[in-house]
Amino acid sequence: MRTAEAVVHDLHNARFTALINPSSGSAELCVWRVEVAPGTTGVPHKIHREEAFVVLTGTPTLTIDGVAAPLEPGDAAVAPTGSTISLANPGDTPATLLVTTSVGFTGELPDGTIISPPWTN
């Protein structure tokens, strides 16, 4: 997958660049790059599959089940299935992360709405 060919989605003050998913030939894994705008407050959502994060740039804060952890480039985190997460960027520069999960990933917003992100399908 060439970056120039990747499909980009904008949602909740973040840009999601789909790198690996069923549309690119993967049967089991999804990988995307997310760029979170400076000053962004994360949108809490429950995840229905495990999700892993690696910080590339910036200093985002990942909250898992109410526990907030500021992260720096090179840091990694795993959010377990069923946890409630949010990704914020309190800094003044964009934060970029590489994220992975399994095909079929869904999440649930606080109002009960189920989301099936297009970058995982």
Backbone as a chain_set.jsonl record, in Angstrom:
{"seq": "MRTAEAVVHDLHNARFTALINPSSGSAELCVWRVEVAPGTTGVPHKIHREEAFVVLTGTPTLTIDGVAAPLEPGDAAVAPTGSTISLANPGDTPATLLVTTSVGFTGELPDGTIISPPWTN", "coords": {"N": [[0.845, -1.179, 0.0], [0.678, 2.084, -0.947], [1.215, 5.271, 0.448], [0.124, 7.442, -0.942], [-2.016, 6.26, -2.186], [-3.733, 5.564, -0.214], [-6.864, 5.545, 1.527], [-8.456, 8.25, 3.062], [-10.032, 9.351, 6.045], [-11.942, 11.711, 7.812], [-12.781, 12.426, 11.116], [-14.202, 13.429, 14.164], [-12.263, 15.474, 14.805], [-9.936, 14.289, 13.973], [-7.724, 12.629, 11.668], [-7.894, 9.772, 9.786], [-5.959, 7.423, 8.22], [-6.274, 4.838, 6.162], [-4.371, 1.956, 5.995], [-3.876, -0.864, 5.969], [-6.314, -3.234, 5.434], [-9.406, -5.09, 4.805], [-10.074, -4.031, 2.273], [-7.626, -3.6, 1.142], [-6.643, -6.097, 0.887], [-6.206, -7.611, 3.213], [-7.052, -10.272, 5.37], [-7.332, -10.585, 8.096], [-6.15, -8.517, 9.666], [-6.046, -5.002, 10.539], [-4.576, -1.892, 9.899], [-3.897, 1.448, 10.612], [-3.091, 4.935, 10.241], [-3.411, 7.531, 12.499], [-3.994, 10.93, 12.822], [-4.157, 13.291, 15.231], [-5.63, 16.325, 15.894], [-4.185, 19.303, 17.358], [-5.109, 20.243, 20.704], [-7.365, 18.638, 20.91], [-10.102, 17.001, 22.428], [-10.723, 13.758, 23.42], [-13.194, 11.428, 22.134], [-15.108, 9.414, 24.063], [-15.466, 5.889, 23.739], [-16.68, 2.555, 23.63], [-14.827, -0.32, 22.926], [-15.084, -3.172, 20.832], [-13.239, -5.038, 20.163], [-9.803, -5.887, 20.719], [-7.335, -3.282, 20.652], [-4.39, -1.761, 19.458], [-1.849, 0.694, 19.986], [0.713, 2.831, 18.751], [2.792, 5.476, 19.333], [3.845, 7.894, 17.078], [4.461, 10.62, 16.598], [4.245, 13.665, 18.535], [2.364, 14.246, 21.627], [0.081, 12.572, 22.724], [-2.818, 11.774, 24.801], [-3.972, 8.821, 26.047], [-6.848, 7.36, 27.192], [-7.97, 4.688, 29.058], [-10.587, 2.904, 30.224], [-11.069, 4.938, 32.141], [-8.541, 5.556, 33.119], [-6.055, 7.73, 32.517], [-3.271, 8.151, 30.367], [-0.486, 9.924, 29.559], [1.336, 9.945, 26.548], [4.38, 9.45, 24.687], [6.475, 9.853, 21.72], [7.299, 6.685, 20.417], [6.228, 5.284, 22.537], [3.877, 2.704, 23.452], [0.612, 1.17, 23.596], [-2.005, -1.021, 24.708], [-5.405, -1.537, 24.329], [-7.831, -3.361, 25.917], [-10.339, -5.707, 24.746], [-13.676, -4.662, 25.092], [-13.148, -2.495, 26.688], [-13.46, 1.011, 27.573], [-12.435, 3.699, 25.735], [-10.579, 6.719, 24.997], [-8.97, 9.101, 22.92], [-6.931, 11.765, 23.208], [-5.482, 14.974, 22.416], [-3.78, 17.074, 24.057], [-1.711, 18.749, 23.484], [0.11, 21.301, 21.552], [0.786, 20.692, 19.01], [0.209, 18.485, 16.193], [-0.616, 15.045, 16.923], [0.526, 11.882, 16.024], [-0.313, 8.547, 15.432], [0.203, 5.022, 15.025], [-2.094, 2.516, 14.511], [-3.608, -0.617, 15.291], [-5.846, -3.359, 14.799], [-8.239, -6.044, 14.683], [-9.91, -7.341, 11.74], [-13.294, -6.441, 11.261], [-13.748, -4.9, 13.428], [-15.61, -3.005, 15.762], [-17.137, -0.236, 17.451], [-18.687, 1.427, 20.256], [-20.595, 4.229, 20.869], [-21.26, 6.603, 23.556], [-24.062, 7.004, 23.515], [-25.053, 4.613, 22.681], [-24.902, 4.089, 19.998], [-23.634, 2.09, 17.451], [-20.563, 1.932, 15.87], [-18.909, 1.259, 12.837], [-15.971, 1.552, 11.76], [-14.876, 2.782, 8.61], [-12.195, 2.471, 7.901], [-11.486, 0.047, 8.925], [-12.647, -1.898, 7.479]], "CA": [[0.0, 0.0, 0.0], [1.396, 3.351, -1.034], [0.497, 6.32, 1.171], [-0.629, 8.255, -1.899], [-3.21, 5.509, -2.589], [-4.542, 5.264, 0.973], [-8.122, 6.268, 1.709], [-8.402, 9.071, 4.264], [-11.327, 9.667, 6.645], [-11.879, 12.708, 8.875], [-13.844, 12.201, 12.102], [-13.937, 13.868, 15.539], [-11.027, 16.248, 14.901], [-8.805, 13.405, 13.682], [-7.632, 12.12, 10.297], [-7.582, 8.347, 9.782], [-5.459, 6.986, 6.92], [-6.338, 3.372, 6.093], [-3.178, 1.383, 5.374], [-4.115, -2.294, 5.733], [-7.67, -3.662, 5.802], [-9.906, -5.973, 3.748], [-10.042, -3.368, 0.963], [-6.274, -3.696, 0.581], [-6.285, -7.501, 0.763], [-5.983, -8.3, 4.479], [-8.177, -11.086, 5.836], [-7.431, -10.606, 9.551], [-5.615, -7.359, 10.369], [-6.234, -3.636, 10.069], [-3.589, -0.933, 10.388], [-4.12, 2.784, 10.1], [-2.395, 6.041, 10.896], [-4.359, 8.563, 12.924], [-3.408, 12.209, 13.202], [-5.099, 13.974, 16.114], [-5.351, 17.755, 15.883], [-3.858, 19.893, 18.66], [-6.231, 20.712, 21.516], [-8.524, 17.754, 20.765], [-10.579, 16.173, 23.535], [-11.141, 12.483, 22.845], [-14.581, 10.973, 22.241], [-15.11, 8.075, 24.681], [-16.23, 4.841, 23.068], [-16.365, 1.186, 24.044], [-14.343, -1.077, 21.775], [-15.526, -4.564, 20.843], [-12.063, -5.869, 19.893], [-8.552, -5.317, 21.187], [-6.769, -2.265, 19.777], [-3.031, -1.418, 19.878], [-1.436, 2.035, 19.578], [2.121, 3.191, 18.836], [2.911, 6.91, 19.079], [4.902, 8.26, 16.137], [4.825, 12.016, 16.869], [3.359, 14.376, 19.45], [2.198, 13.761, 22.999], [-1.343, 12.341, 22.983], [-3.22, 11.115, 26.039], [-4.894, 7.714, 25.825], [-7.579, 6.989, 28.404], [-8.564, 3.352, 28.984], [-11.402, 2.653, 31.419], [-10.932, 6.015, 33.114], [-7.143, 5.788, 33.493], [-5.41, 8.507, 31.461], [-1.819, 8.01, 30.291], [0.175, 10.713, 28.527], [2.272, 9.124, 25.785], [5.401, 10.148, 23.904], [6.906, 9.052, 20.575], [7.889, 5.398, 20.743], [5.396, 4.583, 23.516], [2.826, 1.845, 22.902], [-0.428, 0.795, 24.553], [-3.033, -1.947, 24.229], [-6.712, -1.396, 24.969], [-8.472, -4.668, 25.821], [-11.72, -5.842, 24.286], [-14.686, -4.269, 26.066], [-12.778, -1.294, 27.438], [-13.887, 2.308, 27.058], [-11.22, 4.455, 25.455], [-10.62, 7.987, 24.27], [-7.651, 9.56, 22.521], [-6.916, 13.227, 23.209], [-4.2, 15.613, 22.145], [-3.759, 18.359, 24.74], [-0.553, 19.521, 23.029], [-0.108, 22.349, 20.559], [1.172, 20.167, 17.694], [-0.515, 17.241, 15.924], [-0.098, 13.763, 17.416], [0.323, 10.84, 15.025], [-0.162, 7.201, 15.975], [-0.087, 3.857, 14.2], [-3.066, 1.746, 15.283], [-3.969, -1.891, 14.677], [-6.881, -4.188, 15.406], [-8.638, -7.114, 13.769], [-11.001, -7.072, 10.809], [-14.607, -6.557, 11.881], [-13.762, -4.034, 14.6], [-16.697, -2.048, 15.959], [-17.113, 0.506, 18.7], [-20.003, 1.873, 20.712], [-20.584, 5.56, 21.438], [-22.007, 6.656, 24.819], [-25.513, 6.942, 23.313], [-25.405, 3.275, 22.222], [-24.686, 3.967, 18.563], [-22.532, 1.203, 17.065], [-19.832, 2.434, 14.704], [-18.043, 0.305, 12.133], [-15.118, 2.479, 11.024], [-14.557, 2.329, 7.25], [-10.775, 2.125, 7.779], [-11.285, -1.32, 9.399], [-13.465, -2.788, 6.64]], "C": [[0.886, 1.236, 0.0], [0.567, 4.422, -0.34], [-0.37, 7.15, 0.243], [-1.933, 7.583, -2.327], [-4.162, 5.25, -1.422], [-5.799, 6.132, 1.031], [-8.069, 6.976, 3.062], [-9.818, 9.407, 4.725], [-11.101, 10.682, 7.76], [-13.067, 12.518, 9.803], [-13.364, 12.683, 13.468], [-12.575, 14.54, 15.695], [-9.771, 15.396, 14.689], [-8.875, 12.95, 12.227], [-7.114, 10.692, 10.351], [-7.166, 7.952, 8.362], [-5.386, 5.466, 6.932], [-5.125, 2.846, 5.344], [-3.372, -0.085, 5.02], [-5.492, -2.637, 6.275], [-8.181, -4.579, 4.685], [-9.882, -5.341, 2.352], [-8.667, -3.439, 0.302], [-5.764, -5.134, 0.562], [-6.062, -8.259, 2.056], [-7.235, -9.06, 4.913], [-8.382, -10.973, 7.349], [-7.045, -9.31, 10.254], [-5.964, -6.044, 9.702], [-5.153, -2.772, 10.699], [-3.938, 0.414, 9.779], [-3.257, 3.769, 10.868], [-3.47, 7.056, 11.268], [-3.572, 9.794, 13.337], [-4.472, 12.973, 13.978], [-4.693, 15.442, 16.204], [-5.012, 18.264, 17.286], [-5.118, 20.367, 19.387], [-7.472, 19.847, 21.449], [-8.822, 17.01, 22.061], [-11.126, 14.901, 22.921], [-12.617, 12.186, 23.064], [-14.57, 9.573, 22.847], [-15.969, 7.103, 23.88], [-15.744, 3.479, 23.555], [-15.924, 0.421, 22.799], [-14.703, -2.553, 21.937], [-14.424, -5.551, 20.469], [-10.836, -5.142, 20.409], [-7.988, -4.335, 20.154], [-5.389, -1.876, 20.328], [-2.61, -0.106, 19.232], [0.071, 2.181, 19.727], [2.218, 4.672, 18.453], [4.105, 7.166, 18.161], [5.402, 9.68, 16.403], [3.833, 12.604, 17.865], [3.281, 13.719, 20.821], [0.712, 13.584, 23.317], [-1.564, 11.746, 24.373], [-4.253, 10.057, 25.683], [-5.533, 7.367, 27.162], [-8.234, 5.642, 28.165], [-9.276, 3.1, 30.302], [-11.132, 3.668, 32.529], [-9.521, 6.32, 33.559], [-6.439, 6.466, 32.321], [-3.899, 8.334, 31.527], [-1.279, 8.916, 29.194], [1.245, 9.861, 27.863], [3.219, 10.007, 24.99], [5.797, 9.279, 22.719], [7.675, 7.805, 21.017], [7.103, 4.61, 21.768], [4.315, 3.774, 22.805], [1.83, 1.5, 23.996], [-1.385, -0.175, 23.881], [-4.296, -1.694, 25.029], [-7.441, -2.727, 24.8], [-9.906, -4.595, 25.3], [-12.672, -5.456, 25.418], [-14.348, -3.034, 26.862], [-13.369, -0.05, 26.784], [-12.643, 3.165, 26.928], [-11.55, 5.832, 24.898], [-9.179, 8.411, 24.015], [-7.709, 11.07, 22.387], [-5.529, 13.722, 22.818], [-4.203, 16.995, 22.794], [-2.627, 19.277, 24.28], [-0.915, 20.566, 21.987], [0.411, 21.972, 19.176], [0.39, 18.879, 17.45], [0.173, 16.037, 16.566], [-0.443, 12.713, 16.369], [0.606, 9.491, 15.656], [-0.42, 6.187, 14.878], [-0.967, 2.967, 15.067], [-3.38, 0.458, 14.538], [-5.044, -2.586, 15.492], [-7.203, -5.297, 14.411], [-9.8, -6.672, 12.883], [-12.328, -7.294, 11.525], [-14.761, -5.71, 13.126], [-14.993, -3.136, 14.595], [-16.505, -1.365, 17.306], [-18.513, 0.975, 19.032], [-19.863, 3.235, 21.388], [-21.425, 5.58, 22.717], [-23.527, 6.565, 24.661], [-25.987, 5.58, 22.797], [-25.232, 3.05, 20.733], [-23.459, 3.084, 18.295], [-21.875, 1.794, 15.811], [-18.942, 1.333, 14.146], [-17.135, 1.155, 11.243], [-14.744, 1.952, 9.633], [-13.099, 1.948, 7.078], [-10.479, 0.728, 8.346], [-12.058, -2.331, 8.558], [-13.001, -2.781, 5.196]], "O": [[1.747, 1.395, 0.866], [-0.65, 4.478, -0.518], [-1.486, 7.521, 0.606], [-2.857, 8.259, -2.78], [-5.276, 4.769, -1.627], [-5.788, 7.298, 0.635], [-7.69, 6.385, 4.073], [-10.692, 9.707, 3.912], [-10.179, 10.534, 8.561], [-14.213, 12.454, 9.356], [-12.244, 12.377, 13.88], [-11.821, 14.214, 16.612], [-8.688, 15.738, 15.162], [-9.952, 12.895, 11.633], [-6.039, 10.428, 10.889], [-7.932, 8.129, 7.415], [-4.551, 4.878, 7.619], [-4.874, 3.232, 4.203], [-3.069, -0.504, 3.903], [-5.798, -2.363, 7.435], [-7.461, -4.821, 3.716], [-9.691, -6.043, 1.359], [-8.544, -3.354, -0.92], [-4.596, -5.374, 0.258], [-5.753, -9.449, 2.012], [-8.346, -8.538, 4.827], [-9.48, -11.233, 7.841], [-7.561, -9.026, 11.336], [-6.151, -5.965, 8.488], [-4.852, -2.903, 11.886], [-4.235, 0.515, 8.589], [-2.767, 3.494, 11.963], [-4.329, 7.394, 10.454], [-2.61, 9.71, 14.1], [-5.547, 13.267, 13.457], [-3.555, 15.761, 16.549], [-5.492, 17.722, 18.281], [-6.071, 20.832, 18.761], [-8.539, 20.276, 21.889], [-7.925, 16.465, 22.704], [-11.922, 14.964, 21.984], [-13.216, 12.629, 24.044], [-14.076, 8.636, 22.219], [-17.052, 7.448, 23.408], [-14.565, 3.283, 23.848], [-16.563, 0.501, 21.75], [-14.635, -3.106, 23.034], [-14.649, -6.761, 20.459], [-10.835, -3.916, 20.523], [-8.141, -4.526, 18.947], [-5.239, -1.682, 21.534], [-2.96, 0.178, 18.087], [0.648, 1.714, 20.709], [1.777, 5.069, 17.375], [5.22, 6.72, 18.427], [6.608, 9.925, 16.433], [2.719, 12.102, 18.018], [4.014, 12.781, 21.133], [0.147, 14.356, 24.091], [-0.631, 11.282, 25.028], [-5.287, 10.363, 25.089], [-4.837, 7.112, 28.145], [-8.965, 5.464, 27.191], [-8.654, 3.083, 31.364], [-10.987, 3.308, 33.697], [-9.318, 7.268, 34.318], [-6.247, 5.861, 31.266], [-3.311, 8.366, 32.608], [-1.578, 8.705, 28.019], [1.977, 9.138, 28.538], [2.906, 11.152, 24.665], [5.49, 8.087, 22.705], [8.567, 7.863, 21.864], [7.276, 3.396, 21.875], [3.892, 4.116, 21.7], [2.161, 1.534, 25.181], [-1.56, -0.161, 22.663], [-4.263, -1.642, 26.259], [-7.65, -3.18, 23.674], [-10.579, -3.57, 25.402], [-12.491, -5.874, 26.561], [-15.174, -2.562, 27.642], [-13.727, -0.055, 25.607], [-11.89, 3.339, 27.886], [-12.648, 6.075, 24.396], [-8.283, 8.112, 24.805], [-8.446, 11.599, 21.554], [-4.544, 12.988, 22.881], [-4.583, 17.978, 22.158], [-2.59, 20.451, 24.648], [-2.072, 20.704, 21.589], [0.474, 22.812, 18.278], [-0.051, 18.241, 18.406], [1.393, 16.02, 16.729], [-1.573, 12.661, 15.883], [1.622, 9.302, 16.325], [-1.159, 6.447, 13.929], [-0.634, 2.692, 16.22], [-3.416, 0.436, 13.308], [-5.135, -2.421, 16.708], [-6.506, -5.461, 13.409], [-10.559, -5.765, 13.222], [-12.465, -8.234, 12.308], [-15.782, -5.784, 13.809], [-15.369, -2.581, 13.564], [-15.795, -1.864, 18.179], [-19.413, 0.926, 18.194], [-19.114, 3.385, 22.354], [-22.221, 4.668, 22.941], [-24.213, 6.099, 25.571], [-27.17, 5.401, 22.509], [-25.4, 1.929, 20.255], [-22.384, 3.314, 18.849], [-22.546, 2.11, 14.829], [-18.309, 0.582, 14.888], [-17.488, 1.449, 10.101], [-14.339, 0.797, 9.499], [-12.783, 1.164, 6.182], [-9.341, 0.265, 8.262], [-12.109, -3.51, 8.908], [-13.58, -3.474, 4.358]]}, "num_chains": 1, "name": "protein.A"}
